[in-house]
Amino acid sequence: MKIHEYQAKAFLAQFGISVPKGAVVTTPADAKKIAAELGNNVVIKSQVYAGGRGKAGGIKMANTPEEAEKRARELLGRRLVTEQTTPEGVPVSKVLVEEAIDIRRELYLGIVIDGTRRLPVMMASEVGGMEIEETARLSPEKVLKSYIDPPHLVSALPRSEASLWYEFEPRGNSAGY
């Protein structure tokens, strides 16, 4: 499953994790409106399924609502080419407009599919996410990896949760549970 940054932040916020205030928009006029609501100094972020957006020009700062509108106009409708896209790039149809904040500490946590092992792997690093691929290549000891083996994950769950996983209800005590 792929989710955009704004979707991940909404999920985190549901669990009380602080995320910057912002909203996803599809027009430059809406970017201006959200920037005015948030105040000065916002970030306009392309919402595409690809890393390396900042290096590729897909993330822009704006100091006024008018500048936010201009930056959104530069991004929306274009194709963003990053190290993780094809040479044709991917279309930008929405941008996240959020308050610019001072970053005290940046962490990285993600779950991706390891194509070689064909398993999900959880990766974490206290180095942050902007250069996670570079960090993994140059300093692999700074990226913690834990493979997730779905059958073992399910068997480690309490019986009631495992039943939900397999979409059936436990029936009595016949298996000794």
N, C-alpha and C positions, 0 to 999 in steps of 0.2 A: 504494500500500500504506500502510495506517495502522498504526502501532504505538504502544502505550502507553509511558509514561515508564519503567516497570519493565523492559519489553522492550528499550528503547533502552539503558538502563544495563547490562543483562546483555550486550548486544552489545559495548558499549564496554569492559566489563571483560575480555572475551575477548581484547582487543588490548592489555591492560596499562594501560588508562586508569583512573585512580582514580575510584571512585564511592562514595557513602556506603553503609555496610552497611545492609541492610534486607531486607524480604520483602513480597510481596503477599499479602493475606488477604481472606477473604470474610465473616468473622464478627467481632463485637466481642471475643469471647473469644480468638480467635487474635491480634487486635491487642494485647491485654493480654499474651499470652504472648511475642510478638516484642519488645514494648517492655521486658519484664522481661529478656530475653536481651541487649538492646542497652544497657540501663542507662537512666539518667534522660535527659530532654530528647530527645524524638523528634518527628518530623513525621508527620502522618497526611495523605496526599494522595489525593484522589479520582482514580481512573483512568478517565477518560472521553476521548473524542475531541473535545476542545474546549480552546481556549486561554482565558485569563482565569480559571482556576480559583481562584486566590488571591483576586482581587477579589470573586469570587462566593461566597466562603465555603467553597470546596471543599478548602482546605488549612488544617489546624489544628495548632497546637503542643500538646504534652502533656509535663508534667514528671514524671509517674509512670505506671506501668503501668495503674493504675485510671483515671487521666485519659485515657490512650490508648484504653482500652475505651469510655469515655464519648464521646470524640470520634468514634471509629469508628461507634458506635451512631447518632450524630447525622448521619453522612454516608451510611452504607449504607442502601440502600432508598429514598433520597430522589431527587428529580429536581433536577439542578443546572442552573441557568439562567445562562448567560454571554452575553457579546456575540457569541459565535460559535455559539450554539444557537438553536433556535426558541424562542418564548415558553413552550412546554411543557417545555423543557429536555431533558436526557438522564439516564437512570437511572444511579445509582452502584451497581454490584454488587461492586466490589472497591476496596480502598484499599492504597496502598503505605505501610508503616510503616518509616521509616528514621531513622537517627541524625541529630540536628540537628547541623549543623556551622557553623563560622564561615566565611562566604563571603569569600574574599580578592579574588577576581576572577570576574566572571560574563561568559561569552561566549555568543553565539547562533550556531548553525549549523543550517540546515535546508534540506530540499529540498521544494518545493511545486510544484504545477502552476499555471502562469500561465494563467488561463482565456481571456484575450484572445489570447495567442500560441499557446495550446494546446501548450506545451512545459514540461518541468520546468525550474525555476530554483533554483540553489543560492544561498542568502542567508546572509551572515555579518556579524556586528557585534560589536565589543568593548564595546558598550553593555549587552549582556545580553538575556535573553529575556522578562523580566517585562512590558515595555512595547514589544515589538518593533513592533507595528502602529503605535503612537503615534510611536515613533522614526522609522519609515519615512515616516510622514505629515508630521511636523514637521521632521525633519532627514534627508532622504533620503541625503545625502552620508555619513552614518554607517552606512549599510547597503550592503554590497557585494553586487552581484547578478551572477551568471554563468549565462546560459542554456545548457542542455544539449540539443544537437541529436542525438538518438539515432543517426541514420545516420552522422553525422560522428564520433561517439564510437566507433562500431564500426569504421569505416574507419581510425581512428587506432590501433587495437589491433594488436599483433602478430598475424600470420596465425593462429597456433594459438588465441589467445584469441578472435579474431573467429569462428573456426569453432565454438568452444563456444557463442558467443552465438547463432549461427544453428542450432545443434544438428546440425552435420555435421562429418565428419572431413576434413582435407586429404588429397588424393589425388595424391601424387607432386609433381613439380616443373613441371607443364605450364603454369602461369600465370607462370612466371618467379620464383617465390619461393624 
